[in-house]
Amino acid sequence: MPISRDPDTTVPPPGDEPPPLSTALQRGAVTVRDRAVVTALVEEEVLLGRADVRRALVVEDGADGPRCDWEGLASQLYVLELSSSERVFLALLLSMVGVHQMSLSRVHELDEDRLMVVLRALIQLSGNSRIAVGTRV
């Protein structure tokens, strides 16, 4: 096997790679509220994949890895270029964490997928494991 002399082409051994952002954020979620909202963001996928949302939300200020800065996201909520549905979704999640207030009547602005994510987060937040959210038959 040829040895590369260019240090930029070396591949770190397995296990030395940092975990994906979603996994790291879930590990850093300490409270029930944090866990429910991080789970919702990971499940929704789109917003956590946006660089501007990650800049407003994710901070890496310690040896424990990245964590969510809910206050930082709340302060940027109306600065980020979000659709109405995206803004309502994030505002509802921030309400669950406790750093923002949003009327539940705005839930009608969510599409079906985000509504299901919010409902599952509310159920997780409640601690009830008997209720399921899905498609009616």
TIMI-2910 file (N, C-alpha, C, CB; in pm, 1 decimal, decimal comma, always signed):
<rs>
+----------+----------+----------+----------+----------+----------+----------+----------+----------+----------+----------+----------+------+
!      n_x !      n_y !      n_z !     ca_x !     ca_y !     ca_z !      c_x !      c_y !      c_z !     cb_x !     cb_y !     cb_z ! resn !
+----------+----------+----------+----------+----------+----------+----------+----------+----------+----------+----------+----------+------+
!    +84,2 !   -116,1 !     +0,0 !     +0,0 !     +0,0 !     +0,0 !    +89,7 !   +123,6 !     +0,0 !    -96,3 !     -0,9 !   +121,3 !  Met !
!    +71,4 !   +215,0 !    -95,0 !   +156,9 !   +332,8 !   -101,4 !   +128,9 !   +427,5 !    +15,0 !   +137,2 !   +405,4 !   -234,3 !  Pro !
!   +232,6 !   +492,7 !    +60,4 !   +221,1 !   +588,6 !   +169,2 !   +212,0 !   +728,5 !   +110,3 !   +341,1 !   +577,2 !   +267,1 !  Ile !
!   +113,8 !   +802,5 !   +153,5 !    +95,8 !   +938,5 !   +105,3 !   +186,0 !  +1032,3 !   +184,5 !    -52,2 !   +982,2 !   +116,4 !  Ser !
!   +252,5 !  +1122,3 !   +114,9 !   +337,2 !  +1219,4 !   +181,9 !   +262,6 !  +1349,2 !   +206,1 !   +462,6 !  +1245,5 !   +100,6 !  Arg !
!   +146,1 !  +1361,9 !   +149,8 !    +65,5 !  +1483,1 !   +166,8 !    -22,2 !  +1464,7 !   +290,2 !    -21,8 !  +1512,7 !    +39,3 !  Asp !
!     +1,6 !  +1544,1 !   +397,6 !    -76,3 !  +1524,3 !   +521,1 !   -224,4 !  +1554,6 !   +504,4 !    -20,6 !  +1611,0 !   +631,1 !  Pro !
!   -262,6 !  +1628,4 !   +401,0 !   -404,3 !  +1660,7 !   +381,9 !   -484,3 !  +1542,0 !   +330,2 !   -418,6 !  +1777,0 !   +286,0 !  Asp !
!   -418,6 !  +1440,3 !   +280,0 !   -491,2 !  +1326,2 !   +224,5 !   -504,1 !  +1212,0 !   +323,5 !   -422,7 !  +1277,2 !    +99,7 !  Thr !
!   -451,6 !  +1229,1 !   +444,3 !   -464,4 !  +1121,9 !   +542,6 !   -606,7 !  +1117,7 !   +595,5 !   -364,1 !  +1140,8 !   +658,4 !  Thr !
!   -653,2 !  +1000,8 !   +618,6 !   -787,8 !   +980,3 !   +669,5 !   -776,0 !   +940,1 !   +815,7 !   -865,0 !   +872,4 !   +586,5 !  Val !
!   -848,9 !  +1009,4 !   +904,5 !   -839,0 !   +971,8 !  +1045,8 !   -894,5 !   +832,1 !  +1068,7 !   -913,3 !  +1073,0 !  +1133,8 !  Pro !
!   -837,5 !   +760,3 !  +1164,2 !   -888,1 !   +626,1 !  +1192,3 !  -1033,1 !   +631,7 !  +1240,1 !   -800,1 !   +556,5 !  +1297,5 !  Pro !
!  -1108,2 !   +525,3 !  +1215,2 !  -1246,8 !   +524,3 !  +1262,3 !  -1252,2 !   +547,3 !  +1412,9 !  -1315,5 !   +391,2 !  +1226,3 !  Pro !
!  -1351,1 !   +623,2 !  +1455,6 !  -1365,5 !   +652,7 !  +1596,9 !  -1307,8 !   +788,8 !  +1633,7 !  -1299,1 !   +545,3 !  +1678,6 !  Gly !
!  -1218,9 !   +843,4 !  +1550,4 !  -1161,3 !   +974,6 !  +1576,6 !  -1245,7 !  +1086,4 !  +1515,7 !  -1019,4 !   +981,1 !  +1522,4 !  Asp !
!  -1344,0 !  +1050,5 !  +1438,5 !  -1428,1 !  +1149,5 !  +1373,8 !  -1531,0 !  +1202,0 !  +1473,4 !  -1497,6 !  +1089,8 !  +1249,6 !  Glu !
!  -1558,7 !  +1333,3 !  +1467,0 !  -1662,3 !  +1384,7 !  +1557,5 !  -1799,2 !  +1329,9 !  +1517,3 !  -1664,0 !  +1540,0 !  +1556,5 !  Pro !
!  -1888,7 !  +1314,9 !  +1613,6 !  -2021,9 !  +1265,2 !  +1578,9 !  -2095,6 !  +1367,6 !  +1494,0 !  -2103,1 !  +1232,6 !  +1706,0 !  Pro !
!  -2194,5 !  +1324,6 !  +1418,0 !  -2274,3 !  +1420,3 !  +1341,7 !  -2336,8 !  +1523,1 !  +1436,1 !  -2384,1 !  +1347,4 !  +1260,3 !  Pro !
!  -2365,0 !  +1640,7 !  +1382,4 !  -2418,0 !  +1749,2 !  +1464,1 !  -2543,9 !  +1706,9 !  +1539,3 !  -2447,7 !  +1870,5 !  +1377,1 !  Leu !
!  -2633,5 !  +1637,7 !  +1471,5 !  -2758,2 !  +1598,0 !  +1537,5 !  -2731,4 !  +1509,7 !  +1659,4 !  -2849,3 !  +1524,2 !  +1438,7 !  Ser !
!  -2638,5 !  +1416,4 !  +1647,8 !  -2603,9 !  +1328,7 !  +1759,4 !  -2540,2 !  +1407,5 !  +1872,3 !  -2509,8 !  +1217,6 !  +1713,3 !  Thr !
!  -2450,7 !  +1499,0 !  +1837,4 !  -2382,9 !  +1579,6 !  +1939,1 !  -2482,6 !  +1668,9 !  +2013,1 !  -2272,4 !  +1665,4 !  +1874,9 !  Ala !
!  -2577,8 !  +1727,6 !  +1941,5 !  -2677,4 !  +1812,9 !  +2006,3 !  -2768,4 !  +1731,0 !  +2097,2 !  -2760,9 !  +1887,3 !  +1901,1 !  Leu !
!  -2804,6 !  +1610,8 !  +2054,2 !  -2888,0 !  +1525,7 !  +2137,9 !  -2813,6 !  +1483,6 !  +2264,2 !  -2933,7 !  +1402,4 !  +2059,8 !  Gln !
!  -2683,7 !  +1460,1 !  +2252,6 !  -2603,2 !  +1426,9 !  +2370,4 !  -2596,5 !  +1544,1 !  +2467,4 !  -2461,9 !  +1385,5 !  +2328,7 !  Arg !
!  -2592,9 !  +1665,0 !  +2413,0 !  -2581,0 !  +1784,0 !  +2495,9 !  -2711,3 !  +1832,8 !  +2555,0 !  -2521,1 !  +1892,2 !  +2417,3 !  Gly !
!  -2823,6 !  +1774,2 !  +2513,4 !  -2954,5 !  +1814,2 !  +2565,6 !  -2971,6 !  +1758,1 !  +2706,2 !  -3069,3 !  +1765,2 !  +2472,4 !  Ala !
!  -2977,4 !  +1846,5 !  +2803,4 !  -2977,7 !  +1804,0 !  +2943,1 !  -3119,2 !  +1785,3 !  +2997,2 !  -2903,3 !  +1905,1 !  +3028,3 !  Val !
!  -3205,0 !  +1882,7 !  +2975,0 !  -3339,1 !  +1877,9 !  +3032,9 !  -3437,1 !  +1807,7 !  +2940,3 !  -3388,4 !  +2018,6 !  +3063,6 !  Thr !
!  -3552,8 !  +1774,2 !  +2993,6 !  -3659,2 !  +1712,8 !  +2913,5 !  -3699,0 !  +1807,1 !  +2800,7 !  -3782,6 !  +1678,3 !  +3001,6 !  Val !
!  -3706,8 !  +1935,6 !  +2831,8 !  -3742,0 !  +2034,4 !  +2729,5 !  -3639,2 !  +2035,6 !  +2616,9 !  -3753,6 !  +2174,3 !  +2791,8 !  Arg !
!  -3512,2 !  +2041,2 !  +2654,9 !  -3405,9 !  +2041,1 !  +2554,0 !  -3413,6 !  +1917,0 !  +2465,7 !  -3268,4 !  +2048,8 !  +2621,4 !  Asp !
!  -3430,3 !  +1801,3 !  +2529,6 !  -3434,8 !  +1675,9 !  +2453,0 !  -3551,7 !  +1673,8 !  +2355,7 !  -3444,3 !  +1556,3 !  +2547,5 !  Arg !
!  -3668,4 !  +1718,9 !  +2399,8 !  -3786,2 !  +1718,1 !  +2312,8 !  -3766,5 !  +1809,9 !  +2192,9 !  -3910,9 !  +1760,4 !  +2391,1 !  Ala !
!  -3710,5 !  +1927,1 !  +2216,0 !  -3694,9 !  +2024,2 !  +2107,3 !  -3581,2 !  +1984,3 !  +2013,6 !  -3669,3 !  +2164,6 !  +2164,1 !  Val !
!  -3470,5 !  +1934,4 !  +2067,6 !  -3361,9 !  +1888,0 !  +1981,0 !  -3409,9 !  +1771,6 !  +1895,8 !  -3238,5 !  +1846,4 !  +2064,5 !  Val !
!  -3484,6 !  +1680,7 !  +1955,6 !  -3540,2 !  +1568,5 !  +1879,7 !  -3629,3 !  +1618,7 !  +1766,9 !  -3619,6 !  +1474,9 !  +1972,0 !  Thr !
!  -3710,0 !  +1720,0 !  +1793,9 !  -3797,4 !  +1776,8 !  +1690,7 !  -3716,2 !  +1839,7 !  +1577,8 !  -3891,4 !  +1881,4 !  +1752,0 !  Ala !
!  -3612,6 !  +1913,6 !  +1612,4 !  -3528,0 !  +1974,8 !  +1508,8 !  -3459,2 !  +1869,8 !  +1423,1 !  -3423,0 !  +2065,6 !  +1572,7 !  Leu !
!  -3410,1 !  +1765,2 !  +1486,6 !  -3343,1 !  +1658,1 !  +1413,1 !  -3443,8 !  +1586,9 !  +1322,8 !  -3276,4 !  +1557,4 !  +1510,9 !  Val !
!  -3562,4 !  +1562,2 !  +1374,4 !  -3665,4 !  +1494,0 !  +1296,3 !  -3709,6 !  +1577,0 !  +1176,5 !  -3785,3 !  +1462,1 !  +1384,1 !  Glu !
!  -3721,1 !  +1708,2 !  +1194,7 !  -3764,7 !  +1795,9 !  +1086,7 !  -3658,6 !  +1807,6 !   +977,6 !  -3798,5 !  +1934,1 !  +1141,6 !  Glu !
!  -3532,8 !  +1799,6 !  +1011,8 !  -3416,7 !  +1793,4 !   +922,8 !  -3384,3 !  +1921,4 !   +845,9 !  -3437,4 !  +1685,4 !   +826,2 !  Glu !
!  -3480,9 !  +1987,1 !   +788,1 !  -3455,6 !  +2097,9 !   +695,8 !  -3388,8 !  +2216,0 !   +765,6 !  -3585,8 !  +2143,2 !   +631,4 !  Val !
!  -3445,7 !  +2261,9 !   +874,8 !  -3395,7 !  +2383,4 !   +938,8 !  -3258,3 !  +2362,9 !  +1001,8 !  -3493,8 !  +2430,6 !  +1044,2 !  Leu !
!  -3234,4 !  +2247,3 !  +1060,0 !  -3104,2 !  +2220,2 !  +1118,9 !  -2996,7 !  +2207,4 !  +1010,7 !  -3109,9 !  +2092,7 !  +1203,5 !  Leu !
!  -3038,0 !  +2180,3 !   +889,8 !  -2945,2 !  +2170,8 !   +777,9 !  -2907,2 !  +2305,5 !   +719,1 !  -3004,1 !  +2085,5 !   +671,0 !  Gly !
!  -2975,7 !  +2410,7 !   +757,8 !  -2946,0 !  +2544,8 !   +705,6 !  -2833,5 !  +2609,6 !   +784,8 !  -3071,6 !  +2633,9 !   +710,0 !  Arg !
!  -2736,7 !  +2663,9 !   +714,2 !  -2619,9 !  +2725,3 !   +778,2 !  -2658,6 !  +2844,1 !   +865,0 !  -2519,4 !  +2769,4 !   +672,9 !  Ala !
!  -2753,7 !  +2926,5 !   +819,7 !  -2790,3 !  +3045,2 !   +897,9 !  -2858,7 !  +3007,0 !  +1029,1 !  -2882,4 !  +3136,4 !   +815,9 !  Asp !
!  -2939,1 !  +2903,4 !  +1026,9 !  -3005,1 !  +2856,5 !  +1149,6 !  -2901,4 !  +2795,0 !  +1243,4 !  -3117,0 !  +2753,0 !  +1116,5 !  Val !
!  -2808,9 !  +2716,9 !  +1188,4 !  -2703,9 !  +2658,3 !  +1272,2 !  -2617,8 !  +2766,7 !  +1337,2 !  -2615,8 !  +2564,3 !  +1189,0 !  Arg !
!  -2586,4 !  +2872,8 !  +1262,3 !  -2506,6 !  +2982,4 !  +1320,1 !  -2579,4 !  +3047,3 !  +1436,8 !  -2474,6 !  +3088,4 !  +1213,0 !  Arg !
!  -2710,7 !  +3062,2 !  +1425,7 !  -2789,2 !  +3125,5 !  +1531,6 !  -2812,2 !  +3031,4 !  +1650,1 !  -2923,1 !  +3172,3 !  +1476,2 !  Ala !
!  -2812,3 !  +2902,1 !  +1626,3 !  -2849,7 !  +2804,7 !  +1728,5 !  -2732,9 !  +2735,8 !  +1797,2 !  -2936,2 !  +2702,2 !  +1668,0 !  Leu !
!  -2634,4 !  +2694,6 !  +1721,4 !  -2531,4 !  +2605,0 !  +1773,0 !  -2409,9 !  +2684,9 !  +1821,0 !  -2489,4 !  +2503,3 !  +1664,9 !  Val !
!  -2366,6 !  +2655,2 !  +1942,6 !  -2243,0 !  +2712,8 !  +1995,9 !  -2152,4 !  +2599,3 !  +2041,5 !  -2272,2 !  +2811,7 !  +2113,7 !  Val !
!  -2024,5 !  +2619,9 !  +2020,9 !  -1925,4 !  +2522,8 !  +2066,5 !  -1831,9 !  +2596,8 !  +2159,6 !  -1847,4 !  +2456,4 !  +1946,5 !  Glu !
!  -1871,1 !  +2605,9 !  +2285,3 !  -1793,9 !  +2685,3 !  +2380,0 !  -1731,4 !  +2603,5 !  +2491,4 !  -1880,4 !  +2790,3 !  +2439,2 !  Asp !
!  -1724,3 !  +2475,7 !  +2473,5 !  -1666,9 !  +2393,6 !  +2579,7 !  -1615,4 !  +2262,1 !  +2527,3 !  -1768,6 !  +2368,8 !  +2687,8 !  Gly !
!  -1559,5 !  +2185,8 !  +2615,9 !  -1503,9 !  +2055,4 !  +2579,6 !  -1612,4 !  +1951,6 !  +2555,9 !  -1409,8 !  +2006,8 !  +2687,9 !  Ala !
!  -1736,0 !  +1983,7 !  +2595,7 !  -1845,4 !  +1888,1 !  +2581,4 !  -1900,6 !  +1881,8 !  +2440,3 !  -1955,8 !  +1922,4 !  +2676,3 !  Asp !
!  -1854,6 !  +1967,4 !  +2351,9 !  -1902,6 !  +1968,2 !  +2215,4 !  -2011,5 !  +2071,0 !  +2195,3 !  -1952,5 !  +1831,9 !  +2177,0 !  Gly !
!  -2076,9 !  +2066,6 !  +2080,7 !  -2177,3 !  +2168,2 !  +2049,9 !  -2301,4 !  +2155,2 !  +2137,8 !  -2216,9 !  +2159,2 !  +1903,7 !  Pro !
!  -2364,3 !  +2268,7 !  +2160,6 !  -2489,9 !  +2271,3 !  +2235,6 !  -2581,2 !  +2373,9 !  +2171,1 !  -2466,0 !  +2304,3 !  +2386,9 !  Arg !
!  -2706,9 !  +2370,3 !  +2207,5 !  -2805,8 !  +2463,7 !  +2153,4 !  -2811,7 !  +2588,8 !  +2238,9 !  -2944,8 !  +2398,1 !  +2145,2 !  Cys !
!  -2804,7 !  +2702,7 !  +2174,9 !  -2820,6 !  +2832,2 !  +2240,5 !  -2960,4 !  +2882,6 !  +2203,8 !  -2707,1 !  +2935,4 !  +2196,7 !  Asp !
!  -3059,0 !  +2843,4 !  +2284,4 !  -3198,1 !  +2876,5 !  +2254,0 !  -3220,1 !  +3027,3 !  +2255,2 !  -3292,1 !  +2808,8 !  +2354,0 !  Trp !
!  -3157,3 !  +3096,6 !  +2348,4 !  -3173,0 !  +3242,0 !  +2355,2 !  -3115,4 !  +3307,8 !  +2230,0 !  -3104,5 !  +3298,2 !  +2481,6 !  Glu !
!  -3003,2 !  +3255,9 !  +2182,1 !  -2942,4 !  +3308,6 !  +2059,8 !  -3033,6 !  +3292,2 !  +1939,8 !  -2810,0 !  +3239,9 !  +2033,1 !  Gly !
!  -3097,0 !  +3176,0 !  +1929,2 !  -3190,2 !  +3153,9 !  +1818,8 !  -3312,3 !  +3244,0 !  +1833,2 !  -3233,1 !  +3006,3 !  +1812,9 !  Leu !
!  -3362,8 !  +3258,0 !  +1955,3 !  -3480,2 !  +3343,9 !  +1977,3 !  -3449,9 !  +3488,1 !  +1939,3 !  -3525,9 !  +3336,9 !  +2124,1 !  Ala !
!  -3328,4 !  +3534,2 !  +1966,8 !  -3294,5 !  +3672,9 !  +1933,7 !  -3277,1 !  +3693,3 !  +1783,8 !  -3167,4 !  +3714,3 !  +2006,0 !  Ser !
!  -3252,1 !  +3585,9 !  +1709,8 !  -3233,8 !  +3594,7 !  +1564,7 !  -3357,0 !  +3551,0 !  +1485,1 !  -3115,8 !  +3510,4 !  +1523,6 !  Gln !
!  -3461,7 !  +3512,5 !  +1553,2 !  -3578,2 !  +3453,0 !  +1488,0 !  -3637,4 !  +3541,0 !  +1378,2 !  -3684,0 !  +3423,6 !  +1590,7 !  Leu !
!  -3639,8 !  +3670,5 !  +1401,5 !  -3700,0 !  +3759,5 !  +1302,2 !  -3596,1 !  +3823,7 !  +1211,6 !  -3780,6 !  +3867,2 !  +1371,1 !  Tyr !
!  -3469,7 !  +3785,9 !  +1227,4 !  -3362,8 !  +3833,7 !  +1140,5 !  -3334,8 !  +3730,4 !  +1031,6 !  -3234,6 !  +3863,0 !  +1222,1 !  Val !
!  -3349,5 !  +3604,0 !  +1065,0 !  -3327,4 !  +3496,2 !   +968,5 !  -3431,0 !  +3503,3 !   +857,1 !  -3332,8 !  +3358,6 !  +1038,2 !  Leu !
!  -3389,3 !  +3466,7 !   +737,7 !  -3481,8 !  +3465,1 !   +624,7 !  -3559,2 !  +3333,8 !   +625,1 !  -3406,1 !  +3483,9 !   +490,3 !  Glu !
!  -3669,7 !  +3334,4 !   +697,7 !  -3753,3 !  +3215,9 !   +713,6 !  -3889,5 !  +3240,5 !   +653,1 !  -3766,6 !  +3177,4 !   +861,3 !  Leu !
!  -3950,8 !  +3134,9 !   +604,6 !  -4090,1 !  +3145,0 !   +563,2 !  -4175,8 !  +3155,6 !   +688,7 !  -4132,7 !  +3022,4 !   +475,4 !  Ser !
!  -4299,9 !  +3192,0 !   +671,6 !  -4390,1 !  +3202,6 !   +786,3 !  -4402,2 !  +3069,5 !   +858,6 !  -4528,1 !  +3250,8 !   +741,6 !  Ser !
!  -4412,7 !  +2962,3 !   +783,9 !  -4425,0 !  +2828,9 !   +843,0 !  -4299,0 !  +2791,1 !   +921,0 !  -4452,7 !  +2724,4 !   +733,7 !  Ser !
!  -4182,0 !  +2821,3 !   +865,6 !  -4056,9 !  +2790,9 !   +934,8 !  -4045,1 !  +2871,8 !  +1063,9 !  -3936,7 !  +2819,1 !   +843,1 !  Glu !
!  -4082,2 !  +2999,2 !  +1056,2 !  -4073,3 !  +3085,7 !  +1174,8 !  -4169,2 !  +3038,4 !  +1283,9 !  -4104,1 !  +3232,4 !  +1137,3 !  Arg !
!  -4290,6 !  +3001,1 !  +1246,2 !  -4387,4 !  +2951,7 !  +1344,1 !  -4337,5 !  +2821,4 !  +1406,0 !  -4525,8 !  +2930,8 !  +1278,4 !  Val !
!  -4284,3 !  +2733,1 !  +1325,0 !  -4231,5 !  +2606,6 !  +1375,0 !  -4122,7 !  +2631,6 !  +1479,1 !  -4176,5 !  +2521,6 !  +1259,2 !  Phe !
!  -4024,2 !  +2714,2 !  +1444,5 !  -3916,1 !  +2743,2 !  +1539,6 !  -3968,5 !  +2814,5 !  +1663,6 !  -3808,0 !  +2828,2 !  +1472,9 !  Leu !
!  -4062,4 !  +2906,2 !  +1645,4 !  -4117,7 !  +2979,4 !  +1760,4 !  -4191,8 !  +2885,0 !  +1854,6 !  -4212,6 !  +3091,4 !  +1712,8 !  Ala !
!  -4264,7 !  +2789,5 !  +1800,1 !  -4333,0 !  +2691,6 !  +1885,1 !  -4232,4 !  +2606,3 !  +1962,4 !  -4424,4 !  +2601,6 !  +1800,4 !  Leu !
!  -4124,8 !  +2566,3 !  +1895,7 !  -4021,8 !  +2488,6 !  +1964,7 !  -3954,1 !  +2572,7 !  +2072,7 !  -3917,1 !  +2436,7 !  +1864,4 !  Leu !
!  -3926,6 !  +2698,2 !  +2042,4 !  -3865,0 !  +2786,3 !  +2142,0 !  -3959,7 !  +2808,5 !  +2259,6 !  -3826,4 !  +2921,6 !  +2078,4 !  Leu !
!  -4089,6 !  +2807,3 !  +2233,9 !  -4186,8 !  +2817,7 !  +2342,7 !  -4178,8 !  +2696,4 !  +2434,3 !  -4328,8 !  +2832,4 !  +2286,8 !  Ser !
!  -4155,8 !  +2579,2 !  +2375,7 !  -4144,4 !  +2457,5 !  +2456,0 !  -4022,1 !  +2462,1 !  +2545,9 !  -4138,0 !  +2334,8 !  +2366,0 !  Met !
!  -3915,5 !  +2522,9 !  +2498,0 !  -3793,8 !  +2534,5 !  +2577,8 !  -3810,5 !  +2640,8 !  +2685,1 !  -3673,4 !  +2567,4 !  +2488,5 !  Val !
!  -3893,4 !  +2740,5 !  +2656,9 !  -3921,1 !  +2843,1 !  +2756,5 !  -3853,3 !  +2976,3 !  +2733,6 !  -3882,5 !  +2793,8 !  +2887,4 !  Gly !
!  -3799,4 !  +2999,8 !  +2614,5 !  -3730,4 !  +3126,4 !  +2588,9 !  -3808,3 !  +3218,8 !  +2495,2 !  -3593,8 !  +3099,2 !  +2530,5 !  Val !
!  -3927,9 !  +3178,2 !  +2457,5 !  -4008,3 !  +3254,7 !  +2362,2 !  -4154,5 !  +3223,3 !  +2390,7 !  -3970,2 !  +3220,7 !  +2212,8 !  His !
!  -4241,6 !  +3314,0 !  +2350,8 !  -4385,0 !  +3286,7 !  +2364,7 !  -4450,2 !  +3292,0 !  +2227,6 !  -4452,5 !  +3388,1 !  +2461,5 !  Gln !
!  -4531,4 !  +3191,8 !  +2200,5 !  -4601,3 !  +3184,2 !  +2073,0 !  -4740,1 !  +3129,8 !  +2100,2 !  -4524,4 !  +3095,1 !  +1969,8 !  Met !
!  -4838,2 !  +3194,0 !  +2044,0 !  -4975,2 !  +3147,2 !  +2058,5 !  -4993,9 !  +3016,0 !  +1982,7 !  -5074,7 !  +3253,6 !  +2008,2 !  Ser !
!  -5056,5 !  +2920,2 !  +2047,7 !  -5083,0 !  +2792,2 !  +1981,0 !  -5178,4 !  +2806,4 !  +1863,4 !  -5139,7 !  +2692,8 !  +2080,0 !  Leu !
!  -5250,3 !  +2916,3 !  +1856,6 !  -5343,0 !  +2935,4 !  +1745,2 !  -5268,9 !  +2948,5 !  +1611,7 !  -5429,3 !  +3059,2 !  +1769,3 !  Ser !
!  -5138,5 !  +2975,1 !  +1615,2 !  -5060,2 !  +2986,5 !  +1491,6 !  -5027,8 !  +2850,0 !  +1431,5 !  -4930,9 !  +3062,6 !  +1518,4 !  Arg !
!  -5065,6 !  +2743,2 !  +1499,9 !  -5034,8 !  +2608,5 !  +1453,7 !  -5095,1 !  +2580,8 !  +1315,9 !  -5085,3 !  +2506,0 !  +1554,3 !  Val !
!  -5200,1 !  +2653,3 !  +1280,0 !  -5262,7 !  +2631,2 !  +1148,7 !  -5170,1 !  +2670,6 !  +1033,3 !  -5393,2 !  +2710,1 !  +1139,0 !  His !
!  -5060,8 !  +2741,9 !  +1061,7 !  -4966,7 !  +2782,4 !   +957,1 !  -4863,6 !  +2674,5 !   +925,2 !  -4895,7 !  +2909,1 !   +998,5 !  Glu !
!  -4863,0 !  +2567,5 !  +1002,9 !  -4767,2 !  +2459,8 !   +980,9 !  -4816,7 !  +2363,6 !   +873,7 !  -4741,0 !  +2384,3 !  +1111,2 !  Leu !
!  -4722,2 !  +2309,2 !   +796,7 !  -4760,0 !  +2202,6 !   +704,3 !  -4777,0 !  +2074,3 !   +785,5 !  -4652,8 !  +2184,4 !   +590,2 !  Asp !
!  -4826,9 !  +1972,2 !   +721,5 !  -4859,9 !  +1847,8 !   +792,3 !  -4738,1 !  +1783,8 !   +859,0 !  -4922,5 !  +1748,7 !   +695,7 !  Glu !
!  -4624,6 !  +1782,7 !   +790,2 !  -4504,9 !  +1719,1 !   +846,0 !  -4457,3 !  +1791,8 !   +971,0 !  -4392,7 !  +1715,5 !   +741,7 !  Asp !
!  -4450,1 !  +1924,0 !   +965,1 !  -4404,6 !  +1999,0 !  +1082,2 !  -4506,0 !  +1991,5 !  +1195,8 !  -4378,7 !  +2145,1 !  +1044,9 !  Arg !
!  -4633,4 !  +1986,1 !  +1162,8 !  -4735,1 !  +1971,0 !  +1266,1 !  -4715,0 !  +1839,8 !  +1341,6 !  -4875,9 !  +1976,5 !  +1204,5 !  Leu !
!  -4689,2 !  +1731,8 !  +1269,2 !  -4666,1 !  +1602,6 !  +1335,0 !  -4541,8 !  +1607,7 !  +1423,4 !  -4651,8 !  +1490,7 !  +1230,2 !  Met !
!  -4437,9 !  +1677,4 !  +1378,4 !  -4316,4 !  +1690,7 !  +1458,7 !  -4346,9 !  +1765,7 !  +1588,0 !  -4205,9 !  +1763,5 !  +1379,0 !  Val !
!  -4422,2 !  +1875,5 !  +1577,4 !  -4458,3 !  +1954,3 !  +1696,1 !  -4543,7 !  +1870,9 !  +1791,5 !  -4534,1 !  +2083,1 !  +1655,1 !  Val !
!  -4639,3 !  +1796,9 !  +1738,9 !  -4724,9 !  +1714,3 !  +1824,3 !  -4644,2 !  +1606,5 !  +1896,7 !  -4835,8 !  +1649,3 !  +1741,0 !  Leu !
!  -4550,3 !  +1543,6 !  +1825,8 !  -4465,0 !  +1443,2 !  +1890,6 !  -4377,3 !  +1507,1 !  +1998,4 !  -4376,8 !  +1371,9 !  +1786,2 !  Arg !
!  -4328,3 !  +1628,5 !  +1972,2 !  -4246,3 !  +1698,3 !  +2072,4 !  -4329,5 !  +1731,1 !  +2195,8 !  -4185,9 !  +1827,8 !  +2013,1 !  Ala !
!  -4453,9 !  +1772,7 !  +2175,9 !  -4541,6 !  +1801,6 !  +2290,1 !  -4567,4 !  +1675,8 !  +2372,5 !  -4675,0 !  +1861,1 !  +2241,7 !  Leu !
!  -4587,2 !  +1564,6 !  +2304,3 !  -4610,0 !  +1438,4 !  +2374,6 !  -4485,3 !  +1396,8 !  +2450,4 !  -4651,7 !  +1328,0 !  +2276,4 !  Ile !
!  -4368,7 !  +1411,0 !  +2388,1 !  -4243,8 !  +1378,5 !  +2456,8 !  -4225,6 !  +1469,6 !  +2578,1 !  -4123,3 !  +1391,8 !  +2360,6 !  Gln !
!  -4257,5 !  +1596,3 !  +2561,7 !  -4245,0 !  +1692,7 !  +2671,0 !  -4337,8 !  +1657,3 !  +2786,6 !  -4275,1 !  +1834,1 !  +2621,0 !  Leu !
!  -4455,4 !  +1603,3 !  +2754,4 !  -4552,1 !  +1568,7 !  +2858,5 !  -4512,3 !  +1444,4 !  +2937,2 !  -4688,0 !  +1547,8 !  +2797,0 !  Ser !
!  -4425,3 !  +1363,2 !  +2878,4 !  -4384,5 !  +1239,6 !  +2944,8 !  -4481,9 !  +1125,6 !  +2922,2 !  -4368,9 !  +1263,5 !  +3092,0 !  Gly !
!  -4581,6 !  +1145,7 !  +2838,5 !  -4681,3 !  +1043,1 !  +2811,1 !  -4630,1 !   +952,4 !  +2700,0 !  -4817,5 !  +1106,7 !  +2772,1 !  Asn !
!  -4622,0 !   +824,3 !  +2726,9 !  -4573,3 !   +730,2 !  +2626,0 !  -4685,8 !   +648,6 !  +2562,1 !  -4471,9 !   +636,5 !  +2688,0 !  Ser !
!  -4810,1 !   +680,5 !  +2596,4 !  -4922,4 !   +601,8 !  +2543,3 !  -4985,0 !   +664,1 !  +2419,7 !  -5028,2 !   +584,8 !  +2649,4 !  Arg !
!  -4959,7 !   +791,9 !  +2394,4 !  -5021,4 !   +859,5 !  +2280,4 !  -4927,9 !   +851,0 !  +2161,3 !  -5054,5 !  +1007,4 !  +2313,8 !  Ile !
!  -4983,3 !   +818,2 !  +2045,0 !  -4904,0 !   +810,4 !  +1922,1 !  -4959,4 !   +913,1 !  +1823,3 !  -4907,0 !   +664,9 !  +1860,7 !  Ala !
!  -4869,1 !   +972,4 !  +1746,7 !  -4908,8 !  +1067,4 !  +1642,5 !  -4872,9 !  +1005,1 !  +1509,6 !  -4839,4 !  +1207,7 !  +1660,6 !  Val !
!  -4969,9 !   +995,8 !  +1422,2 !  -4946,2 !   +938,5 !  +1290,5 !  -5066,5 !   +962,4 !  +1202,7 !  -4915,5 !   +788,7 !  +1300,1 !  Gly !
!  -5073,9 !   +885,8 !  +1096,9 !  -5182,8 !   +898,7 !  +1001,1 !  -5302,8 !   +817,8 !  +1048,0 !  -5138,2 !   +853,0 !   +860,9 !  Thr !
!  -5419,4 !   +880,1 !  +1039,2 !  -5542,1 !   +806,9 !  +1073,7 !  -5575,5 !   +706,7 !   +966,9 !  -5659,4 !   +902,6 !  +1093,6 !  Arg !
!  -5636,4 !   +598,9 !  +1010,4 !  -5677,2 !   +493,2 !   +916,8 !  -5827,3 !   +501,9 !   +897,3 !  -5635,9 !   +351,3 !   +968,6 !  Val !
+----------+----------+----------+----------+----------+----------+----------+----------+----------+----------+----------+----------+------+
</rs>
